[in-house]
Amino acid sequence: MFRGRSAHVLDAKGRLSIPARFREFLQAKYDDRLVVTNLPSCLAAYPFEEWRKIEEHFSRFQFGPPEVIAFKRYLLGAAAECPLDGQGRILIPQRLREEALLTRDVVLSGMLTYFEISNQDNLNKELEKTRSNFDQYSSDITAKFGISG
């Protein structure tokens, strides 16, 4: 699983080094291919096999409510295959870097079956908001998902 958070530097060409623990998990369970797409505040990087599951799910909805089509357009239309190179890096397309406001300092956050790539300043603001609302989020989420502890 992709776990943890780590700060990285995006080089001028848009290459990003993937943490060793993420690479090891990716290569042990999958292969060296990632599919990167946009989310509202960051990018999401999925192992190719996990991405195929998303595509298969959405293939059942060729037509449908406008919001489903809009969501598909946003998520699937932005997707780019980004394989690891020999140095454990991926090349993030410029259009995705621009949409996620990625410049130099980025943070990779493990989200179990995928990981997020965020602008460091934007993520820090989101984390601060979460910290200030943690008690509310915690009780709502633990109740919804049946988590105790």
C-alpha positions as CSV (number, residue, x, y, z in Angstrom):
1,M,0.0,0.0,0.0
2,F,1.0,3.6,-0.6
3,R,1.4,5.1,2.9
4,G,3.1,8.2,4.4
5,R,3.9,11.6,3.1
6,S,7.2,13.0,1.8
7,A,8.5,16.2,0.3
8,H,10.2,16.2,-3.1
9,V,11.5,18.6,-5.7
10,L,10.0,18.7,-9.2
11,D,12.8,19.4,-11.7
12,A,12.6,22.0,-14.5
13,K,11.6,19.3,-17.0
14,G,8.7,18.1,-14.9
15,R,10.4,14.9,-13.6
16,L,9.6,13.7,-10.1
17,S,11.5,11.1,-8.1
18,I,9.2,8.6,-6.6
19,P,10.1,7.5,-3.0
20,A,11.9,4.2,-2.8
21,R,9.1,2.7,-0.6
22,F,6.5,3.7,-3.2
23,R,8.6,2.2,-6.0
24,E,9.2,-1.0,-4.1
25,F,5.5,-1.5,-3.5
26,L,4.7,-0.6,-7.1
27,Q,7.2,-3.0,-8.6
28,A,6.4,-5.8,-6.2
29,K,2.6,-5.7,-6.6
30,Y,2.2,-4.2,-10.1
31,D,4.8,-3.0,-12.6
32,D,6.6,0.3,-13.3
33,R,3.6,2.1,-15.0
34,L,1.6,4.8,-13.3
35,V,-1.4,6.7,-14.7
36,V,-1.5,10.3,-13.4
37,T,-4.7,12.4,-13.5
38,N,-6.0,15.6,-12.0
39,L,-8.1,15.9,-8.9
40,P,-9.5,19.3,-7.8
41,S,-6.5,20.3,-5.6
42,C,-3.7,17.9,-6.7
43,L,-2.7,15.0,-9.0
44,A,-3.4,11.4,-8.4
45,A,-1.0,8.7,-9.5
46,Y,-2.4,5.2,-9.9
47,P,-0.7,1.9,-10.7
48,F,-1.8,1.0,-14.2
49,E,-3.8,-2.1,-12.9
50,E,-5.7,0.1,-10.4
51,W,-6.4,2.7,-13.1
52,R,-7.8,-0.1,-15.4
53,K,-10.3,-0.9,-12.7
54,I,-11.5,2.7,-12.7
55,E,-11.7,2.7,-16.5
56,E,-13.7,-0.6,-16.5
57,H,-16.1,0.9,-14.0
58,F,-16.7,4.0,-16.0
59,S,-17.0,2.1,-19.3
60,R,-20.4,1.0,-18.0
61,F,-21.5,4.6,-18.1
62,Q,-21.1,5.6,-21.8
63,F,-24.1,7.8,-21.5
64,G,-25.8,9.1,-18.4
65,P,-26.5,12.1,-16.3
66,P,-24.5,15.3,-17.3
67,E,-22.6,15.2,-14.0
68,V,-21.4,11.7,-14.7
69,I,-20.2,12.7,-18.1
70,A,-18.6,15.8,-16.7
71,F,-16.8,13.8,-14.1
72,K,-15.5,11.3,-16.6
73,R,-14.3,14.1,-18.8
74,Y,-12.5,15.7,-16.0
75,L,-10.9,12.6,-14.6
76,L,-10.4,10.3,-17.6
77,G,-9.7,13.0,-20.1
78,A,-6.7,14.3,-18.1
79,A,-5.1,10.9,-17.6
80,A,-1.6,10.4,-18.8
81,E,0.5,7.2,-18.6
82,C,3.8,8.1,-16.8
83,P,6.1,5.1,-16.5
84,L,9.1,5.1,-14.1
85,D,12.4,5.8,-15.8
86,G,15.6,4.0,-14.9
87,Q,16.2,6.5,-12.1
88,G,12.9,6.0,-10.5
89,R,11.3,9.2,-11.8
90,I,8.2,10.0,-13.7
91,L,7.7,12.8,-16.2
92,I,4.5,14.7,-15.4
93,P,3.0,16.4,-18.5
94,Q,3.1,20.2,-18.4
95,R,-0.7,20.5,-18.6
96,L,-1.1,18.4,-15.5
97,R,1.6,20.3,-13.6
98,E,-0.2,23.6,-14.5
99,E,-3.6,22.4,-13.5
100,A,-2.3,21.2,-10.1
101,L,-0.2,24.4,-9.6
102,L,2.9,22.2,-9.3
103,T,6.1,24.3,-9.4
104,R,9.2,23.1,-7.5
105,D,8.2,21.9,-4.1
106,V,5.7,19.1,-4.0
107,V,4.5,16.5,-1.5
108,L,3.6,12.9,-2.2
109,S,0.9,11.5,0.0
110,G,0.1,7.8,0.1
111,M,-3.6,7.0,-0.2
112,L,-3.4,3.2,-0.1
113,T,-4.1,2.2,-3.7
114,Y,-2.8,5.4,-5.2
115,F,-0.8,8.5,-4.1
116,E,-1.4,12.2,-4.5
117,I,1.1,14.8,-5.8
118,S,0.4,18.2,-4.3
119,N,1.8,21.7,-4.3
120,Q,3.5,21.9,-0.9
121,D,2.0,25.3,0.1
122,N,-1.6,24.3,-1.0
123,L,-1.3,20.9,0.9
124,N,-0.1,22.7,4.0
125,K,-3.2,24.9,3.9
126,E,-5.5,21.9,3.5
127,L,-3.8,20.1,6.3
128,E,-4.2,23.1,8.6
129,K,-7.9,23.2,7.8
130,T,-8.2,19.5,8.5
131,R,-6.3,19.9,11.8
132,S,-8.7,22.7,12.9
133,N,-11.7,20.5,12.0
134,F,-10.2,17.2,13.1
135,D,-12.7,16.4,15.9
136,Q,-15.7,16.9,13.7
137,Y,-14.1,15.0,10.8
138,S,-13.0,12.2,13.1
139,S,-16.4,11.6,14.7
140,D,-18.2,11.8,11.3
141,I,-15.8,9.5,9.5
142,T,-15.4,6.9,12.3
143,A,-19.2,6.7,12.6
144,K,-19.7,6.4,8.8
145,F,-17.0,3.7,8.3
146,G,-17.4,1.8,11.6
147,I,-13.9,2.6,12.7
148,S,-13.3,2.5,16.4
149,G,-10.2,3.5,18.3
